Amino acid sequence: MVSVREEPWEEGGPGVLRLPSGRLVRGRGLRRPLEPGAPTPSYGLYLLGHRPPPVPWESAWLRWPDFRLPTDRASARSLLTEAWRRAATDRVELACGGGRGRTGTALACLAVLDGVPPEEAVAFVRRGYDRRAVETPWQRRYARGFGEPGLR
């Protein structure tokens, strides 16, 4: 594993979001390949309706169809919590096909885990990651509800 103390994401780099705790996470659209020489994650969480292609770093897959919500909310909670936990010491990447809807929603959930009030999480991600992140009303509702025990 790569330690953040050795090689953190570059703040202000493409897709990098700083959470209130100082954790840096990267969101990305998988349809856009990594640029040559771009840093790679030590852990990736891939938010797709189908199994992602293999990557040379540790990764997990959360079944999450395009424009929808995760198919298994308990797994989503567990995997997003793990990504948030790892972001304290590792270069963590969250990615879906386009890098806006599912990725933005997952980043908003990480923001909630990091202490951003649930009702402010989408705006936080839109300011710090992509102004069009979190594309559908149900994705916005999911992110807002991520902090509420019954709506996870």
Secondary structure as a PSIPRED ss2 file (coil, helix, strand):
# PSIPRED VFORMAT (PSIPRED V4.0)

   1 M C   1.000  0.000  0.000
   2 V C   1.000  0.000  0.000
   3 S C   1.000  0.000  0.000
   4 V C   1.000  0.000  0.000
   5 R C   1.000  0.000  0.000
   6 E C   1.000  0.000  0.000
   7 E C   1.000  0.000  0.000
   8 P C   1.000  0.000  0.000
   9 W C   1.000  0.000  0.000
  10 E C   1.000  0.000  0.000
  11 E C   1.000  0.000  0.000
  12 G C   1.000  0.000  0.000
  13 G C   1.000  0.000  0.000
  14 P C   1.000  0.000  0.000
  15 G C   1.000  0.000  0.000
  16 V E   0.000  0.000  1.000
  17 L E   0.000  0.000  1.000
  18 R E   0.000  0.000  1.000
  19 L C   1.000  0.000  0.000
  20 P C   1.000  0.000  0.000
  21 S C   1.000  0.000  0.000
  22 G C   1.000  0.000  0.000
  23 R C   1.000  0.000  0.000
  24 L E   0.000  0.000  1.000
  25 V E   0.000  0.000  1.000
  26 R E   0.000  0.000  1.000
  27 G E   0.000  0.000  1.000
  28 R E   0.000  0.000  1.000
  29 G E   0.000  0.000  1.000
  30 L C   1.000  0.000  0.000
  31 R C   1.000  0.000  0.000
  32 R C   1.000  0.000  0.000
  33 P C   1.000  0.000  0.000
  34 L C   1.000  0.000  0.000
  35 E C   1.000  0.000  0.000
  36 P C   1.000  0.000  0.000
  37 G C   1.000  0.000  0.000
  38 A C   1.000  0.000  0.000
  39 P C   1.000  0.000  0.000
  40 T C   1.000  0.000  0.000
  41 P C   1.000  0.000  0.000
  42 S C   1.000  0.000  0.000
  43 Y E   0.000  0.000  1.000
  44 G E   0.000  0.000  1.000
  45 L E   0.000  0.000  1.000
  46 Y E   0.000  0.000  1.000
  47 L E   0.000  0.000  1.000
  48 L E   0.000  0.000  1.000
  49 G C   1.000  0.000  0.000
  50 H C   1.000  0.000  0.000
  51 R C   1.000  0.000  0.000
  52 P C   1.000  0.000  0.000
  53 P C   1.000  0.000  0.000
  54 P C   1.000  0.000  0.000
  55 V C   1.000  0.000  0.000
  56 P C   1.000  0.000  0.000
  57 W C   1.000  0.000  0.000
  58 E E   0.000  0.000  1.000
  59 S E   0.000  0.000  1.000
  60 A E   0.000  0.000  1.000
  61 W E   0.000  0.000  1.000
  62 L E   0.000  0.000  1.000
  63 R E   0.000  0.000  1.000
  64 W C   1.000  0.000  0.000
  65 P C   1.000  0.000  0.000
  66 D C   1.000  0.000  0.000
  67 F C   1.000  0.000  0.000
  68 R C   1.000  0.000  0.000
  69 L C   1.000  0.000  0.000
  70 P C   1.000  0.000  0.000
  71 T C   1.000  0.000  0.000
  72 D C   1.000  0.000  0.000
  73 R H   0.000  1.000  0.000
  74 A H   0.000  1.000  0.000
  75 S H   0.000  1.000  0.000
  76 A H   0.000  1.000  0.000
  77 R H   0.000  1.000  0.000
  78 S H   0.000  1.000  0.000
  79 L H   0.000  1.000  0.000
  80 L H   0.000  1.000  0.000
  81 T H   0.000  1.000  0.000
  82 E H   0.000  1.000  0.000
  83 A H   0.000  1.000  0.000
  84 W H   0.000  1.000  0.000
  85 R H   0.000  1.000  0.000
  86 R H   0.000  1.000  0.000
  87 A C   1.000  0.000  0.000
  88 A C   1.000  0.000  0.000
  89 T C   1.000  0.000  0.000
  90 D C   1.000  0.000  0.000
  91 R C   1.000  0.000  0.000
  92 V E   0.000  0.000  1.000
  93 E E   0.000  0.000  1.000
  94 L E   0.000  0.000  1.000
  95 A E   0.000  0.000  1.000
  96 C E   0.000  0.000  1.000
  97 G C   1.000  0.000  0.000
  98 G C   1.000  0.000  0.000
  99 G C   1.000  0.000  0.000
 100 R C   1.000  0.000  0.000
 101 G H   0.000  1.000  0.000
 102 R H   0.000  1.000  0.000
 103 T H   0.000  1.000  0.000
 104 G H   0.000  1.000  0.000
 105 T H   0.000  1.000  0.000
 106 A H   0.000  1.000  0.000
 107 L H   0.000  1.000  0.000
 108 A H   0.000  1.000  0.000
 109 C H   0.000  1.000  0.000
 110 L H   0.000  1.000  0.000
 111 A H   0.000  1.000  0.000
 112 V H   0.000  1.000  0.000
 113 L H   0.000  1.000  0.000
 114 D C   1.000  0.000  0.000
 115 G C   1.000  0.000  0.000
 116 V C   1.000  0.000  0.000
 117 P C   1.000  0.000  0.000
 118 P H   0.000  1.000  0.000
 119 E H   0.000  1.000  0.000
 120 E H   0.000  1.000  0.000
 121 A H   0.000  1.000  0.000
 122 V H   0.000  1.000  0.000
 123 A H   0.000  1.000  0.000
 124 F H   0.000  1.000  0.000
 125 V H   0.000  1.000  0.000
 126 R H   0.000  1.000  0.000
 127 R H   0.000  1.000  0.000
 128 G H   0.000  1.000  0.000
 129 Y C   1.000  0.000  0.000
 130 D C   1.000  0.000  0.000
 131 R C   1.000  0.000  0.000
 132 R C   1.000  0.000  0.000
 133 A C   1.000  0.000  0.000
 134 V C   1.000  0.000  0.000
 135 E C   1.000  0.000  0.000
 136 T C   1.000  0.000  0.000
 137 P H   0.000  1.000  0.000
 138 W H   0.000  1.000  0.000
 139 Q H   0.000  1.000  0.000
 140 R H   0.000  1.000  0.000
 141 R H   0.000  1.000  0.000
 142 Y H   0.000  1.000  0.000
 143 A H   0.000  1.000  0.000
 144 R H   0.000  1.000  0.000
 145 G H   0.000  1.000  0.000
 146 F C   1.000  0.000  0.000
 147 G C   1.000  0.000  0.000
 148 E C   1.000  0.000  0.000
 149 P H   0.000  1.000  0.000
 150 G H   0.000  1.000  0.000
 151 L H   0.000  1.000  0.000
 152 R C   1.000  0.000  0.000
